[in-house]
């Protein structure tokens, strides 16, 4: 058994097929303000708000669940509307402060935001987390690895990252799903390349 196969077996043992997740992290490829020569469409396909809101997040989530949803400054309103469409209640925002100026037609972009929303009553383990973190920039759309420590410190899993581009650097088991990674689950109506490699139908079992 290869290392990759062994790691997959451990994840599947920790979170068997059909798991409903106590923490879901999302970094969606939203199309608002991201088209054109400097937009994110240079790096990956984009989705509209309406399409994102069709994701079966409510079916993937446990009855008591914390949802963490990344937004940039031009999409905060959309982000709050989307988490509410998923059936979650907006709670707060964690702001990532970046160490350099970015693009911007009015204010120059130096922050992104991680919306925290909940449904039910997920148990809060840590009550001293501030509303900002200062973390370095990496490659395009690579969110700070510090996010996993914050999430795991505050809430228990099972953990799922949607639209993941790499495996989380964490000692805890995370399931991942997305176009850029060998996904652990299948999401109905949103096929990704690894669905075919695993020979699975497009549904969450």
ZAVO-304179 format. One record per residue: residue in three letters; x, y, z of N, C-alpha, C, O, CB in turn. Coordinates in pm, whole numbers, plus 32768, in hexadecimal, padded with zeros to 4 digits. Atoms other than C-alpha are relative to their C-alpha. Last residue first. Glycine has a CB too. Layout:
BEGIN
alaXYZXYZXYZXYZXYZ
...
***
This chain:
BEGIN
unk8035807C7FC976CC83407FFA800F7FFB80967FE77F9980D580447F887FC2
unk7FC2800F7F7C76EE849B7F6A7FC17F8880427F4A7F8780607FEF80818058
unk805B7FEB7F907694847F7DFB804E7FF0808280B67FAE80867F877F9C7FF9
unk80017F787FCA774584927CAF7F948012806A7F2E805480527FEC80667F90
unk806A7FAF8036778183217C7A7FFF808880458030809880B57F797FBA8010
unk80757FEC7FAB78D0828D7CD77F9980557FB77FBC80A67F62802880418084
unk806F804D803379D981F17BFA7F81801080517F337FB2805E80267F717FFB
unk802F805B7F987AF182777CD47F897FAC7FD37F5B7F55801D7FDC804D807C
unk7F9080567FD87BA8830E7BAE7FD57F9C806980087F2B806E807580558035
unk7FEA806A80627A61838E7B23806E7FA1802880647F298012801F803B7F7B
unk807680567FFF7A0584527C5B80157F8A7FA37FF97F177FC77F8280507FD5
unk7FE5807C7FB67B6E84D07C6E7F857FA7800B7F937F32803180338020808A
unk7FB4806880477B3085C87B5480107F7E804D800C7F138010808680347FDE
unk7F747FD880047A1986877C0980517F8F7FC280207F1E7FBD80368024808F
unk7F978064801678A0866A7BE0808A803E7FFD809B80AF7FD07FE87FB67F7E
unk7F827FB6800977BE87737C7E80737F9E7FEB80C77F8E8044801880568080
unk800F7F8C8056765786FD7C57807D80517FEC807D80B27FA07F9780568035
unk8060800B806E766E86157D807FF280817FB27FE280ED7FEB7F787FD78036
unk806A7F9E7FE677AE86427E4B7F9E7FFE7F8B7FC6801A7F1A803B808F8015
unk80417FDA807D789885147E567F8C805C80237F3E803E807D7FD07F837FAF
unk80908012800B797F84EF7F807FD480257F73801F80627F277FB680558068
unk802C806E7FA97AF184BD7FC87F6B7FE57FF77F3E7F7A801E8023801F808F
unk80687FE37F9D7B7085917EA87FD67F83804C7FDA7F1480197F89803D7FBC
unk803E80847FFC7CBE855E7DF97F98800180707FBB7FEF80E4806B7F8F8016
unk7FCD805D7F9C7D0586D27DD37FB87F7A7FF37F497F737FBE7FEE8039808E
unk7F6D800280047CE587F67CE3803D7F94805880B77F94806C80368085802A
unk7FCB802180847B7587DB7C8880967FE2800180C77F967FAE7FE580717FA0
unk7FE67F93805D7AFD87D37DF0803B7FCF7F7E80607F5A7F71805B8065803E
unk804A800C807E7AAF87087F27802280787FA9802B80E87FDA7F667FF68019
unk7FF67F91805E7B7386C880667FAF7FE17F837F967F6E7F618094801C7FDB
unk8028802580867B4085F2819B8009807C7FA87FF480EB7FD87F717FC47FFE
unk805A7FAB804D7C0D865C82C67FD97FB57F82802E7F767F43804180897FDE
unk8030802A80847CAF857B83C87F9F80667FC67F41809080087FBD7F788009
unk808880357FFA7D65863184E17FD37FD67F748001800E7F117F9F806A803B
unk7FFA80877FC97EDF865484DE7F767FC1800A7F6B7F47801C804280028089
unk803F80147F7E7EBB877E83F980147F71802C80197F157FDA7F6B80247FFB
unk7F8C80217FAD7F5F881182C67FCF7FF580907FD9805480DE8073806B7FF2
unk7FDF7FAB7F8D7E1E880681FA807D7FCE804A80927F5680577F8A80058061
unk8026803B7F7F7E33874580B28023805E8072808E809B807180467F788013
unk7F9380517FC77E46881F7F7E7FCF7FC680837F6C7FF580BC808280568015
unk7F99800B80697D5D88E17E9680787FB0802E80D07F907FDE802D808B7FD4
unk7F75800C7FD37C1F88C87F66805E7FF57F8880387FC27F1F80127F85805D
unk7FAE7FB4805E7AD9893D7ECA80928001802F80DA806380197FCB808F7FF1
unk8038800180877A2788B17FFE804B80657FA8807080D27FD67F6980208003
unk7FDD7F88804C7AE68860813E7FCB7FF17F737FEB7F8F7F2F809A80198000
unk8004800680927A3A87648223802C80877FC77FFB80EF7FF27F707FDC7FCD
unk7FDA7F89804C7A78872283957FFB7FE67F6A80257F7C7F3B808C802E8029
unk7FAB801A807479CC8626847C8011807D7FA87FB980D37FA17FC57F8F7FAE
unk802F802D80827A0586ED85457F857FA8800D7F3A7FB2806E806F7FB67FB7
unk7FDE808880287A3587A086917FC97FE37F757F72802A7F437FC87F9A8066
unk806B806280127A23891886B080387F777FDE80A27F6B7FA07F9F802E7F92
unk80847FD17FD87AF28A3F872A7F947F947FFB7F3B7F9280507FD880737FA8
unk7FFF7FD47F747C5589B9872D7F73802480307F53801280A5805F80788011
unk7FF980787FAA7C1B88F685ED8000802480947FCD7FD880E7807D7FAF7FDF
unk807B804E800B7BA58A2D853480017F8B80617F9F7F7380A87FED7FCE7F71
unk806E7FB37FC67CC28B0B85AD7F807FAD80037F3E7FA3806A7FE980837FAF
unk7FEC7FFE7F6E7DCD8A02856B7F8E804C80447F5E802280AD808780428023
unk802480847FCC7D3F89C7840F80117FF980977FC17FBB80DD80557F947FBD
unk8091800F7FF77D3E8B3A83B77FD97F7A80407F777F72808A7FC1800B7F76
unk802D7FE57F787EAF8B58840B7F6A7FED80117F397FDA80818026808E8027
unk800C80827FBC7EFA8AB482BC7FD08012808F7F9A7FB480CB80877FB77FFE
unk7F9A801E7F9B7EB38C0782207FE87F7A80457F777F5980698006806F8068
unk80247FC57F817DDC8C0280E480617FD4806D809F7F6B80607F707FDA8027
unk7FD4805B7F957E838BB17F9D7FE480448086802B80A080AE809A7FDB7FF2
unk8073803F7FBF7DB48C747E9E80257F9C806D7FCF7F52809C7FAC7FBB7F99
unk80867FC880147EE98CC67DCE7F967FAB80437F947F3180337FE2800E7F6B
unk80297FF8808A802F8C487E667F6E802D7FF67F2A8038805C80157F797FB9
unk7FBC806C804680958CA77FC97FD880097F6D7FCB80787F397FDC7F73803E
unk80358026808180478DDE809480507F8B7FC880C87F7E7FE0800180777F9F
unk7FBD7FE0807F80AF8DE981FF7FAF7FD87F877F597F817F8D80857FBC7FFB
unk7FC0807780377FC88DEE8330803980207F76800580777F317F9C7F8A7FF7
unk7F9B7FCA805B7F3B8EF4841C80507F887FCD808F7F41801B805F806A8048
unk7F8080477FFC7DFD8E7584BF805B803E7F95802F80617F287FED7F657FE8
unk7FA27FEE806E7CC28F35851880787FA4801380967F788082802E80927FF7
unk80437FF380807B818F1585E28061801D7F8C8035803F7F1E7F9A806E8008
unk801A7F79802F7C1F8E90871F7FC280017F757FAE7F977F39807F80518000
unk7FCE7FE480867BFC8D2C87A37FDA808F7FD87F6680B57FE17FC87F9B7F9A
unk7FA47F8E7FFD7BC98D23891C803E801D7F7880A6805F7F70806E7FE78066
unk804A7F8280037A938C47893B8059807C7FFC802980EB80147FA580088077
unk7F9E7F977FE17B1D8AED88ED7FBD80877FEC7F8880A27F8080807FF47FA7
unk7F9A80307FA37A5589A788E8805A8070803280968064809E80537F967FBF
unk7F8E7FA7800C790F8A22884C80677FDD806B804B7FE580E27FD48095800C
unk7FBE7FDF7F82781D88FE8834807C80557FE780D7802C7F9E80267F7F804C
unk7F7C803F7FF8774F890C86F5804A802E807D804880A4809E805380217F82
unk7FAF7FCF7F8F75EC897A874980867FB68004809D7F65805E7FB37FED8086
unk800680507F877508895F861A8054803F806E805B80BA8079802E7F717FE4
unk808A802F7FF375848A1984EA7FFD7F9F807680607F5D80947FCD7FBC7F7B
unk801E80807FC076B98AF084E97F6E7FDA7FE77F1A802E7FC9801B80078098
unk8091800F7FF277618C0684287FE67F77803D80377F1B802F7FB780107F76
unk8028806F7FAA78C88C8584317F698001800D7F2E8065803680448009808C
unk80807FF87FBB792D8D60830C7FEC7F82805480047F1380257F8B80117F9A
unk803580877FED7A9F8D5782B77F81800D80547F86802080CE80697FA18045
unk805380187F8A7B128EA4822F7FC77F7280007FA27F3B7F987F8E80678005
unk806E805980267C1E8F2281467FBD7FD580817FF37FE880EE80327F847FAB
unk8043805D7FA57CFF904F81817FA57FA17FB27F757FC17F457FAF804C806A
unk7F9A80357FA77DFB913780DA7FC67F9A806380097F6F80C180458071804C
unk802680797FB67D3591AF7FAF80757FC9805280DF7FAA801D7FCD7F957F9D
unk7FAB806F802C7D8193157F4A7FE87F87805A7FE27F9380D5809680298002
unk7F9C802A7F9D7C5D93FD7F91804F7F897FCA80177F317F897FBC7FDC8087
unk80127F987F9A7BB3948F7E5F80687FE8806D80D6802080687F6E8000803A
unk80247F8680457BF993CE7D1D7FEA8074805F7FF480E880367F857FEB7FAF
unk80747FB97FCA7CB992B97DCF7FE680827FB7804280CF7F9E8013801C8092
unk80477FB180637DDE91CD7DA27F8E804B80447F71803680B97FCA7FA67F8E
unk802B804680777EBE91597EBD7FBC80607F9F7FD280D97FA17FA27F8F8025
unk80747FCA80477F8C92017FCA7FE07FAB7F8680397F767F44801980917FD6
unk7FE27F9F806A807A912C809A7F7F802E7FBF7F177FED7FCC805F7FC27F96
unk7F8D7FA87FE6808D906081DE8024805F7F8D808E809D7F9280767FAD8020
unk7F90802880567F2C8FD081CB80738066800D805B80DB80287FD27FF47F6B
unk7FB57F8980257E2E8FEE82E5807E7FD47FB680CD7F847FE880258055807E
unk7F74801D801E7D3F8EC682ED804180817FD1801B80B97F6A800F7F8E7F94
unk7FBD7FB8806D7BF88F2F838E80927FD87FF780DC7FDA80597FF480978014
unk7F7180027FE17B1E8E42845C8049803D7F89803B800C7F1980337F6D801F
unk7F9F8006806E79AE8E9C8434808D8001803C80AD805180947FED80787F9D
unk7F937F9E7FF5788A8E5C851F805A7FF37F8680417FA17F2D80517FEC8083
unk7FD37FE57F77774C8D9485608069806E8007805B80CA805880377F82803D
unk7F837FB47FF8767D8D7184218022801E80927FCC804980DF7FF580847FAE
unk800F7F797FC9756C8C6C844780888042800A80E6800980447FBC7FFB808B
unk7FAB7FDE7F8F75738B3A83677FE6808F802D7FB380E17FE180957FEE7FDD
unk804780207F8474698AA782828050801A807D80327FE280E77FD97F737FFE
unk7FDE80887FD875378A9581427FBA7FD580817FC07F6080A780967FF48010
unk8046805A805E74828BCB80C8801C7F6E80227FC57F198010802B801E7F6F
unk808B80057FD375008C7982067FAC7FA97FA47F517F647FD27FC5808D8008
unk800280597F8B76648C1B81AA7F737FF780397F4C7F8F806E80638031806C
unk7FEE808C802776248CAD80527FFD7FA480787FBB7F3C807480827FEF7FB5
unk807B8032803D75918DFA80C6800B7F6B7FE07FAA7F217FF07FE080507F7F
unk8062800D7F9476BA8E3081AF7F7B7FCA7FC97F3C7F7680087FEA80888047
unk7FDA80707FAA77AB8DE880947F9D7FE980707F787F77808D80888019803A
unk8023807E804376F78EC97F9E801D7F8980597FD07F2A805E804B7FF27F7B
unk809280078000770E8FEF808F7FD27F7D7FC27F7B7F397FF97FC280787FB4
unk802D801D7F7778808FAA80CA7F687FF180057F357F948043802E80708060
unk8064806C7FFF78CD8F8C7F557FCD7FE0808C7F967F7480A2803B7F847FC3
unk80717FE28058799390C47EFA7F907F9A80067F2C7FA77FBF8031800A7F73
unk80497F887FD57A7790A4802A7F85801F7FAA7F2180507FDD805C80777FFF
unk7FAE7F89800E7ADD8F3D7FE67FA7807A80167F2E806C8025804580057F73
unk802D7F97805B7A1A8E198072806B806B7FF580B8808180537F79803D802F
unk7FA57F9480277A748CCB81157FBC80637FA17F74803B7F45807E7FC77FBF
unk80157FDF808D79608BFA81B98055807A7FDB803D80E8800C7F69801D7FE3
unk7F9C7F97801379888B4083038008801D7F6A80257FC37F1B808D7FD6803A
unk7FD97FEA808B78548A73835E805E80777FF9804080E2802E7F8380167FA7
unk7FC27F7D8016782789EE84BF802F80087F7080797FB07F42807680198063
unk7F907FEF805D773788C684E3802F80917FFE7FDE80EE80087FD87FD57F72
unk7FB57F987FB97639883185D1808380157FB480DC7FC07FB8801B7FD98098
unk80697FA97FC87541876E84F9803D8075804E800880E4804C7FA37FAF805C
unk8043803B7F8C766D86E9843A7F95806080327F9280D5800C80657FE08070
unk7FE77FCF7F7876BA878682EA7FB77FAE80687F477F7E80517FD88092800B
unk7F7B802A7FD476CD86D0819C801A80218093806D7FE080D3806B80417FAA
unk7FFF80927FF7755786E9815C80867FCA8030808C7F5F806E7FDD7FC47F78
unk805A80287F93754A885E81AE80007F6980127FF57F3980837F7380317FE5
unk7FB97FF07F81767D889980D47FA87FD280757FDA7F9680D4802980938015
unk804F80427F9675CD880A7FA480448007808880577FA180CB7FE77F6F7FDB
unk7FB180697FBF7667890D7EB47FB07FC380757F6E800D80BF808780398033
unk803A8083801C755589CC7DFD804E7F8E8040801F7F1C80417FF97FE97F6B
unk806C80177FA075C08B137EA57FB57F7E7FE67F637F5580387FA080747FFC
unk7FC580247F7F77068B007DE47F937FDE80657FA17F8180B5805980728036
unk7FCE808A800C76448B017C9C803C7FD0808580247F5E80AD806A7FF67F8F
unk8073805A800A757A8C347CFC802E7F6E7FF97FF27F1680367FAB80227F86
unk803C80107F7B76B28CEB7D727F8F7F9A7FFC7F837F4680557FCC80868035
unk80577F947FD577538CAE7C1F7FCE7FE5808F7FD77F7580C17F8880107F9F
unk808D80227FF178758BBE7BF27FB2807C802C7FE780D280737FEE7F8D8065
unk804E7FB87F9B79D68BF97B727F6F7FD080017F3D7F997F9E800780977FE7
unk80897FDD80297AC78B137ABA7FB2803F80747FC4801980E87FB67F837FCD
unk805E806F7FF37C328B257B337F75802C7FD27F5A80A47FCC7FFA7FCD8094
unk7FC880707FB47D718BF77B217FA47F8780097FD37F1680148022802E8089
unk7F81802A803D7D368D087A1D80347F7F803F80867F3980038069806F800F
unk801E805D806D7BCB8D137A94807D7FD87FB280797F797F647F9B80407FA1
unk7FE2808A7FDB7C558DA77BD97FE37F9E7F8F80127F2C7F937FB07FD9807A
unk805D804A7FAC7C568F017B4280297F70801880877F3D7FDB7F7880037FC2
unk7FC7800B7F7A7D6F8FDE7AC57FAB7FAC805F7FC77FA580D68013808A803B
unk7F73802580027D2F8FB7794F80407FF1808A80A47FAB8098804D80657FB4
unk7FA67F9F803B7BB38FB3797280927FD9801480AF7F7380537FE78088803A
unk7FE88017808E7ABD8F017A55805A806D7FC7806380DA80007F7A7FFA7FB3
unk7F8B805480177AD38EF67BCF80187FDC7F6D80677F837F4F7FF47F838050
unk7F887FAF800C79EE90127C39807E7FB37FDE80EC7FE77FF180178048807C
unk80137F707FEA78E28F1E7CAB8085804A7FFD80DC803480517FB980188087
unk7FE07FAF807679308DCB7C0D7FF280968015801280E27FBA7FA77FD77F8F
unk806D7FA58020794C8CFD7D4C8027805E7F8E809A80887F847FD88051807B
unk7FCD7FB380737A468BDF7D537F95805F7FCA7F64804E7F5B802E7FA07F90
unk80478013807F79DB8B6E7EB4803D80567F90807080C27FAB7F6B80228011
unk7FBF7F9180457AC78B497FDA7FCF7FFD7F7080117FC57F18809F7FF58008
unk80177FEB808F79F58A7180C2804D807A7FCF804C80E4800E7F6A80117FE4
unk7FB17F8D802C7A3C89D582187FEF800E7F6A7FFD7FAB7F2180977FF28027
unk7FEE7FF98091793B88E782B2804680847FDF801B80EF800A7F777FF47FB4
unk7FBE7F85802C79408884842180147FF77F6980497F947F37808A80158049
unk80157F9E7F96785A878384C6804480847FE5802380E8802380327FC98081
unk7F8C7FBB7FCA784586B483897FDB806A80677F7B80B58056804E803F7F90
unk80307F767FFE774985AA832A8060805080588085802380C57F6B800A8034
unk7FE97FA77F8D77F7846582D57FBB80867FEA7FBB80BB7F7B809780158018
unk807F7FD37FCA7757839281C2800D805A807A7FA8808380B47FAC7F8B8024
unk80597FCE8067789382D081787F798023803D7F437FD8808F7FF07F987F8F
unk8032805E8063796782A182AF7FA280427F9C7F7480B27FB37FB97F8C8044
unk807E7FC9802E7A2183BC835D7FC97FA47F947FE97FB77F1E801180937FCC
unk80287F977FA37B43833784307F7580377FDE7F22804B8036806680728000
unk801D80407F7F7B6181EE83727FCE806780647F74804B80B3807D7FB88036
unk807F8046800F7B4182A382257FD97FB980807F637FAB809F80087F9D7F8D
unk806C7F9D80067C4F8398828E7F787FBC7FF87F197FE680398013805C7F88
unk80107FC57F7B7D37827E82FC7F8E806580027F408069806180828044802D
unk803F80647FAA7CFF81BF81B87FE88037808B7F80801D80C880557F818008
unk808D800780237D4C82F880F07FB67F9D80597F477FBA80867FEF7FD97F6C
unk803F7F887FC87E93832681AE7F6A80027FE07F19802980348043807F7FC8
unk800880127F6F7EF581BD81627FBB807880427F698067809C808C7FED803B
unk806C805F7FE47E9F81E77FF27FEE7FEB80967F7E7FDF80C6801C7F7B7FBB
unk807E7FBF80217F7783217FDD7F897FA5801E7F257FD180567FFE802B7F6D
unk801D7FA07F958097827880947F7A80447FE87F2D8058804680708069800A
unk7FB37F848006808681557F9E7FDB805A80757F77804480B97FE880487F7B
unk80547F8880008000800080008058807C800080B4808980517FA18001807A
***
